[in-house]
Amino acid sequence: MGRVVLVTGVARQLGGRFVRRIQRDPDVDRVIGVDAVAPEHHLGGAEFLKADIRHPAIARVLAETGVDTVIHMDINGTPLGKRGGRASVKETNVIGTMQLLGACQKAPKVQRLVIKSSTSVYGSAPRDPAVFTETTTPKSLPSGGFAKDIVEVEGYVRGFARRRPDVAVCVLRFANILGPCADSPLAEYFSLPVWPTVLGYDPRLQFVHEDDAIAVLRIAAAAPRRGTLNSGTFNIAGDGVLLLSQTARRLGRPTVPLLLPTVTWAGTALRSVGITDFSPEQIRLLTHGRVVETTQMRETLGFRPKYTTAETFAEFARSRGPGLLPPASLARTVDRLAGVLPARGGQSQ
């Protein structure tokens, strides 16, 4: 008999893509997709069960299907299709994870658990290290929003791992996932026609391509290959970094540098009209940035991303179409100014 895999969050595009891909693995016999709403995309030959992971009924699903591998992807920063709001998202992230872990604890056949986490767990603060490793303690824990959800989720996962040491637990801390189907607060920010930025700051950012996210989830869900270990906590990010100013030029988006209090006010205004989830944690990311070390991803998990951070953003930019300013013209203008201003400064000295 092959493996029986349960995947949560399949109504989202990334979850649907993962379900369609993993069912083609030769050692997988059955794939069960779970979500509170029916997906609008097809799931191939996988079964779909409409179930809300926030409710104890999820335990019955695991017991009746004989699941041995659970891929928990229903952890997100935005509501699905704009249904519900921040409170609903938090309940799914935190309460849903608690219920799912309780169900896994009672299911003796469960052998492997994979969690789609986020590098948001590190927060963003002015005294942060230049690069976070998996063992780095944040200088300032996230105080709210999706980042705080992730901190709570990982706390519950560590408790589950202690109670069920026989289960291989793999936590994947993804940098911002981007691509044609990206669904995240940062993707919404990048889709704004004009970007509010924090005056005096140009944060470093990292991205993961959707295709690489699917690939590393498959590795984490599979039996370990020789020389690799598919359990533990791993940072997942494409090589390299991009400055926020570079992303603006490449996407052709004009920026409006504002003082931090003004950006905070603008974020509140955007949230109130439902344009984007411009939370305080998002503002901190766009102020201080965040970069993670990925050595363990390569050496221990055995995964090498196909796309760099820059290539991932390029794919995302192509899917969004041209901005208000043509990227090539904007880049030439910025380069021209960068060459002129230092020269004039030198003449005045």
C-alpha positions as CSV (number, residue, x, y, z in Angstrom):
1,M,0.0,0.0,0.0
2,G,1.2,3.5,-0.9
3,R,1.0,6.6,1.3
4,V,-2.2,8.3,2.2
5,V,-1.6,12.1,2.2
6,L,-3.9,14.8,3.6
7,V,-3.4,18.4,2.5
8,T,-5.2,21.4,4.1
9,G,-5.9,24.7,2.4
10,V,-6.5,23.2,-1.1
11,A,-9.0,25.9,-2.1
12,R,-6.1,28.3,-2.6
13,Q,-4.1,28.1,-5.8
14,L,-0.8,26.9,-4.1
15,G,-2.6,24.1,-2.2
16,G,-4.4,23.0,-5.4
17,R,-1.1,22.9,-7.3
18,F,0.6,20.9,-4.6
19,V,-2.3,18.3,-4.5
20,R,-2.2,17.9,-8.3
21,R,1.6,17.4,-8.2
22,I,2.0,15.0,-5.3
23,Q,-0.7,12.6,-6.5
24,R,1.7,11.8,-9.4
25,D,4.4,10.5,-7.0
26,P,4.7,6.7,-7.4
27,D,4.7,6.0,-3.6
28,V,1.4,8.0,-3.0
29,D,-1.7,5.9,-3.2
30,R,-4.3,8.4,-2.1
31,V,-4.5,12.2,-1.7
32,I,-7.2,13.9,0.3
33,G,-7.7,17.7,0.0
34,V,-9.4,19.5,2.9
35,D,-10.8,23.0,3.1
36,A,-13.7,24.9,4.5
37,V,-14.8,26.0,1.0
38,A,-14.9,24.0,-2.2
39,P,-12.0,24.9,-4.6
40,E,-12.7,26.6,-7.9
41,H,-9.8,24.8,-9.5
42,H,-9.6,21.1,-10.2
43,L,-7.6,18.7,-7.9
44,G,-6.9,16.0,-10.5
45,G,-7.6,12.6,-9.1
46,A,-7.5,13.7,-5.5
47,E,-10.5,13.5,-3.2
48,F,-12.0,16.7,-1.7
49,L,-13.6,16.8,1.7
50,K,-15.3,20.0,2.8
51,A,-14.2,20.4,6.4
52,D,-13.2,23.3,8.6
53,I,-10.0,22.5,10.5
54,R,-11.2,24.9,13.2
55,H,-13.8,22.3,14.3
56,P,-13.1,19.0,16.1
57,A,-14.6,17.1,13.2
58,I,-11.2,17.1,11.5
59,A,-10.2,14.3,13.9
60,R,-12.9,12.1,12.4
61,V,-11.5,12.8,8.9
62,L,-8.0,11.6,9.9
63,A,-9.4,8.5,11.7
64,E,-11.7,7.4,8.9
65,T,-9.2,7.9,6.0
66,G,-6.1,6.3,7.6
67,V,-3.9,9.3,6.8
68,D,-0.2,8.7,7.4
69,T,1.2,12.1,6.0
70,V,-0.3,15.5,6.8
71,I,0.7,18.6,4.8
72,H,-0.7,21.7,6.6
73,M,-0.9,24.5,4.1
74,D,-3.9,26.4,5.5
75,I,-1.7,29.0,7.2
76,N,-2.1,32.3,5.4
77,G,-1.9,36.1,5.8
78,T,-5.0,37.0,3.7
79,P,-8.6,35.7,3.7
80,L,-9.5,33.4,0.8
81,G,-11.3,35.4,-1.9
82,K,-11.7,38.3,0.5
83,R,-14.2,36.2,2.5
84,G,-14.1,37.0,6.1
85,G,-11.5,39.3,7.7
86,R,-8.5,39.3,9.9
87,A,-10.3,37.6,12.8
88,S,-11.3,34.7,10.5
89,V,-7.8,34.3,9.2
90,K,-6.3,34.2,12.7
91,E,-8.8,31.6,13.8
92,T,-7.9,29.4,10.9
93,N,-4.2,29.9,11.4
94,V,-4.1,29.4,15.2
95,I,-7.3,27.6,16.3
96,G,-7.3,25.5,13.1
97,T,-3.7,24.4,13.7
98,M,-4.5,23.5,17.3
99,Q,-7.4,21.3,16.2
100,L,-5.4,19.7,13.4
101,L,-2.5,18.9,15.7
102,G,-5.0,17.5,18.3
103,A,-6.4,15.2,15.6
104,C,-2.9,14.1,14.5
105,Q,-2.0,13.3,18.1
106,K,-5.0,10.9,18.3
107,A,-4.3,9.3,14.9
108,P,-1.8,6.5,15.4
109,K,-1.2,6.1,11.7
110,V,0.2,9.6,11.2
111,Q,3.9,9.3,10.6
112,R,4.8,12.6,9.0
113,L,3.7,16.2,9.5
114,V,4.8,19.1,7.3
115,I,4.0,22.7,8.3
116,K,4.0,25.6,5.8
117,S,5.4,28.3,8.1
118,S,7.0,31.7,7.3
119,T,10.2,33.7,8.0
120,S,7.8,36.2,9.5
121,V,8.4,34.3,12.7
122,Y,11.6,36.3,13.1
123,G,9.9,39.6,13.0
124,S,11.6,42.8,11.7
125,A,13.4,45.2,14.0
126,P,16.2,47.7,13.8
127,R,18.6,45.7,15.9
128,D,18.1,42.4,13.9
129,P,21.1,40.5,12.7
130,A,22.0,40.9,9.1
131,V,21.0,37.2,8.4
132,F,18.7,35.0,10.5
133,T,19.5,31.3,11.0
134,E,16.9,28.7,12.1
135,T,18.3,29.0,15.7
136,T,18.4,32.9,15.9
137,T,16.3,34.4,18.6
138,P,14.3,37.4,17.4
139,K,15.3,40.7,19.0
140,S,11.6,41.7,19.0
141,L,8.9,39.1,18.7
142,P,6.0,40.0,16.4
143,S,3.3,41.8,18.2
144,G,0.4,41.1,15.9
145,G,-0.9,40.1,12.5
146,F,0.1,37.1,10.5
147,A,3.6,37.1,12.0
148,K,2.2,36.6,15.5
149,D,0.0,33.8,14.2
150,I,3.2,32.1,12.9
151,V,4.9,32.4,16.3
152,E,1.8,30.8,18.0
153,V,1.5,28.1,15.4
154,E,5.1,27.0,15.7
155,G,4.8,26.9,19.5
156,Y,1.9,24.5,19.2
157,V,3.9,22.4,16.6
158,R,6.8,22.1,19.1
159,G,4.4,20.9,21.8
160,F,3.0,18.3,19.4
161,A,6.5,17.1,18.5
162,R,7.2,16.5,22.2
163,R,4.0,14.6,22.7
164,R,4.4,12.5,19.5
165,P,8.2,11.9,19.1
166,D,7.4,9.0,16.7
167,V,6.1,11.5,14.1
168,A,8.6,13.2,11.8
169,V,7.8,16.9,11.9
170,C,9.1,19.3,9.3
171,V,8.6,23.1,9.6
172,L,9.3,25.0,6.4
173,R,9.8,28.8,7.0
174,F,9.2,30.3,3.6
175,A,10.3,33.7,2.6
176,N,7.7,35.7,0.7
177,I,6.2,33.3,-1.9
178,L,5.7,35.0,-5.3
179,G,4.6,34.0,-8.7
180,P,1.6,34.3,-11.1
181,C,-0.8,33.0,-8.4
182,A,0.7,34.7,-5.4
183,D,-1.8,35.4,-2.6
184,S,-0.2,37.3,0.3
185,P,-0.1,40.8,1.9
186,L,3.2,41.6,0.2
187,A,1.8,40.5,-3.2
188,E,-1.1,42.9,-2.6
189,Y,1.3,45.7,-1.7
190,F,3.3,45.1,-4.9
191,S,0.1,45.3,-6.9
192,L,-0.7,48.8,-5.7
193,P,-0.3,51.4,-8.5
194,V,1.8,53.6,-6.1
195,W,3.8,52.3,-3.2
196,P,4.0,54.2,0.2
197,T,7.5,53.6,1.5
198,V,9.2,54.6,4.7
199,L,11.4,57.7,4.3
200,G,15.1,56.9,4.8
201,Y,14.8,53.1,4.6
202,D,15.4,50.7,1.7
203,P,14.9,47.2,3.2
204,R,16.4,43.9,1.8
205,L,13.9,41.3,0.8
206,Q,13.9,37.6,-0.2
207,F,11.4,35.7,-2.3
208,V,10.5,32.0,-3.1
209,H,9.0,31.1,-6.4
210,E,5.7,29.1,-6.3
211,D,7.3,26.3,-8.3
212,D,10.1,26.0,-5.7
213,A,7.6,26.0,-2.9
214,I,5.8,23.0,-4.4
215,A,9.1,21.2,-5.0
216,V,10.4,21.7,-1.4
217,L,7.0,20.6,0.1
218,R,7.3,17.4,-1.9
219,I,10.7,16.8,-0.5
220,A,9.6,17.4,3.0
221,A,6.6,15.1,2.6
222,A,8.6,12.2,1.2
223,A,10.6,9.6,2.9
224,P,14.2,10.9,3.6
225,R,16.8,10.1,0.9
226,R,20.2,9.0,1.8
227,G,22.2,11.8,3.3
228,T,19.2,14.0,3.9
229,L,16.9,14.5,6.9
230,N,13.3,15.5,6.3
231,S,12.5,16.7,9.8
232,G,13.4,19.8,11.7
233,T,13.0,23.5,10.9
234,F,14.3,25.0,7.6
235,N,14.5,28.5,6.1
236,I,13.3,28.4,2.5
237,A,14.4,31.3,0.2
238,G,15.8,31.9,-3.2
239,D,19.5,33.0,-3.6
240,G,20.3,36.6,-3.2
241,V,18.3,39.6,-2.1
242,L,16.5,42.6,-3.6
243,L,16.2,46.1,-2.2
244,L,12.7,47.5,-2.1
245,S,13.8,50.3,-4.4
246,Q,15.0,47.7,-6.9
247,T,11.6,45.9,-6.9
248,A,9.8,49.2,-7.5
249,R,12.0,50.0,-10.6
250,R,11.6,46.5,-12.0
251,L,7.9,46.6,-11.6
252,G,7.5,50.1,-12.8
253,R,5.9,51.3,-9.7
254,P,6.4,54.9,-8.4
255,T,7.0,55.2,-4.7
256,V,6.0,57.9,-2.2
257,P,8.5,58.1,0.7
258,L,6.6,59.1,3.9
259,L,7.6,59.5,7.5
260,L,6.9,56.4,9.5
261,P,3.8,57.8,11.3
262,T,2.3,58.8,8.0
263,V,3.0,55.3,6.5
264,T,1.3,53.8,9.6
265,W,-1.7,56.0,9.0
266,A,-1.8,55.1,5.3
267,G,-1.7,51.5,6.2
268,T,-4.7,51.9,8.5
269,A,-6.6,53.7,5.7
270,L,-5.8,51.0,3.2
271,R,-7.0,48.3,5.5
272,S,-10.2,50.1,6.3
273,V,-11.3,50.2,2.7
274,G,-10.1,46.6,2.1
275,I,-7.4,47.4,-0.4
276,T,-4.6,45.5,1.2
277,D,-3.5,44.0,4.6
278,F,-1.1,46.8,5.5
279,S,-0.5,45.6,9.0
280,P,2.1,47.0,11.5
281,E,4.2,43.9,10.9
282,Q,4.1,44.5,7.1
283,I,5.3,48.1,7.7
284,R,8.1,46.8,9.9
285,L,9.2,44.4,7.0
286,L,9.1,47.3,4.6
287,T,11.2,49.4,7.0
288,H,13.8,47.0,8.2
289,G,13.6,44.0,5.8
290,R,14.5,40.5,6.6
291,V,17.2,38.0,5.2
292,V,17.6,34.4,6.2
293,E,20.4,31.8,5.9
294,T,19.5,28.8,3.8
295,T,22.5,26.5,4.4
296,Q,20.3,23.9,6.2
297,M,17.9,23.9,3.4
298,R,20.7,22.8,1.0
299,E,22.8,20.6,3.2
300,T,20.3,18.9,5.4
301,L,17.0,19.0,3.5
302,G,18.8,18.5,0.2
303,F,16.9,21.2,-1.7
304,R,18.3,23.8,-4.1
305,P,15.8,26.4,-5.5
306,K,15.5,26.6,-9.2
307,Y,14.8,30.4,-9.0
308,T,16.8,33.1,-7.4
309,T,15.1,35.9,-5.5
310,A,15.6,38.2,-8.5
311,E,14.3,35.6,-11.0
312,T,11.3,35.0,-8.8
313,F,10.4,38.6,-8.7
314,A,10.9,38.9,-12.5
315,E,8.3,36.1,-13.0
316,F,5.9,37.9,-10.6
317,A,6.5,41.2,-12.4
318,R,5.7,39.6,-15.8
319,S,2.4,38.2,-14.4
320,R,1.3,41.6,-13.2
321,G,1.9,43.5,-16.4
322,P,3.5,47.0,-16.8
323,G,3.2,49.6,-14.0
324,L,2.5,53.3,-14.3
325,L,6.1,53.8,-15.3
326,P,7.9,51.6,-17.9
327,P,10.5,49.7,-15.9
328,A,13.3,50.2,-18.5
329,S,12.7,54.0,-18.7
330,L,12.5,54.2,-14.9
331,A,15.8,52.3,-14.5
332,R,17.6,54.5,-17.0
333,T,16.4,57.6,-15.3
334,V,17.5,56.4,-11.9
335,D,20.9,55.3,-13.2
336,R,21.3,58.7,-14.9
337,L,20.5,60.6,-11.7
338,A,22.8,58.3,-9.7
339,G,25.6,59.3,-12.1
340,V,24.9,63.0,-12.1
341,L,24.4,63.7,-8.5
342,P,27.8,62.5,-7.2
343,A,29.5,64.4,-9.9
344,R,27.8,67.6,-8.9
345,G,28.6,66.9,-5.3
346,G,32.2,66.6,-6.1
347,Q,32.3,69.9,-8.0
348,S,30.9,71.8,-5.0
349,Q,33.5,70.6,-2.6
